[in-house]
Amino acid sequence: MFGRLHMSVLRQAQLLRGLRSTVLPRRNCAAFRVLEECLELNYGGMVMHFNYVWLRDHCLSASSYNSKTNQRNLDTGGIDLAIRPENTRVEEETLIITWPGGHVSKYSLSWLAQNSFERKKQLTVQPRILWNSDIYRNANIPSSKWDKFMSCNDELKKFLQNYLLYGIAFVDDVPATLEATEAVTQRVGLVRETTYGRMWSFTSDFSRGDTAYSQLALDRHTDTSYFQEPCGTQVFHCLKHEGTGGRTLLVDGFYAAEKLRQKSPENFELLAQVPIRHEYIENTDSHRNHMTGIGPVLNVYPWNNEMYLIRYNNYDRSVINTVPHDMVRRWYVAHRELTTELRRPENELWLKLTPGKVVFIDNWRVLHGRESFTGLRQLCGCYLTRDDVLSAARCFGLQA
């Protein structure tokens, strides 16, 4: 039962039961109740719950929070874990709490609603358009042009929006040099240096202990699955090809995984829970590396089950010894069903990379591969740090 604001008699009765209730003014259609373990807020048609330690930890007063640096001043470890409000009231659109000792915290009701668990579990962290070949081609997404891309922030924003929505984006008319490729990538984010260096340029010379340095076809896969944190963005630019074949394959891994979730939710859950090890062992005259990364094939946010990472690479998957024997066959069944979805012809986007066309691939979402080829084929590219690409997008006001 909710009472009227400042109804002291009712409040005293509720205090005897360890419960204080208040109805906010009708104009903001909100009400709160001070419960034993948390504050319950009914606002904007949603009932939300806020732990008292959480509320004290997220106080935005000058002594608790530095608004200039957007950093917390408060020592979270010093908060009494049994803390309870001394007084709670609402003025206009602000919740005001007085804590033991006299400290006052003020919270915008809209800020509380936006940052509540109940709200977050309903929201998508990063909006996406899942696609197969027809969906992507029918969208007629324009590529950015080199000159405008390098000089116009509006063009960069459009590029980043396409990248966020589809997991791939293109820049055309880039000079066919490693230096120009580096310049166009740095317009988007920081180059991530790996064992392959910063910017790399390679042909089918087997100079590294990797199948990519050959003329063989490559099945769909994500790169650097053997890193504990796989590289976020893959960049390719074909500088030269004097031969046949060599088309690039792109597959939206999230589209295939969502099909799996719809058809076999138990197999989706298994692939999202079982940790699998990937490994890269290189032992040549000039390179010695041994890297391992452990994580499930599918990764989801636990509060809303939204996918954020697929780690799929059959070349680099190591020995499966991280699960008991009675689960192994179930994992293979689930993996086979995902593989079937990934290999459906209608999900394959094939394109020919030519000098001047640079493709940016979300390596946490979109799988890539290639068909075999003949002749000299020279590619350059790099990896970008995912955090910096998403930061660039957020600075333009994009949701990422």
Secondary structure, 3 states (H helix, E strand, C coil): CCCECCCHHHHHHHHHCCCEEEECCHHHCEEEEECCCEEEEEECCEEEEEEHHHHHHCCCCCCCEECCCCEECCCHHHCCCCCCCCEEEEECCEEEEECCCCCEEEEEHHHHHHCCHHHHCCCCCCCCCCCCHHHHHHHCCCCEEHHHHHHCHHHHHHHHHHHHHHCEEEEECCCCCHHHHHHHHHCCCCECCECCECCEEECCCCCCCCHHHCCCCEEEECCCCCCCCCCCEEEEEEEEEECCECCEEEEEHHHHHHHHHHHCHHHHHHHHHCCEEEEEEEECCCCEEEEEEEECCEEECCCCCCEEEECCCCCCECCCCCCCHHHHHHHHHHHHHHHHHHCCHHHCEEECCCCCCEEEEECCCEEEEECCECCEEEEEEEEECHHHHHHHHHHCCCCC
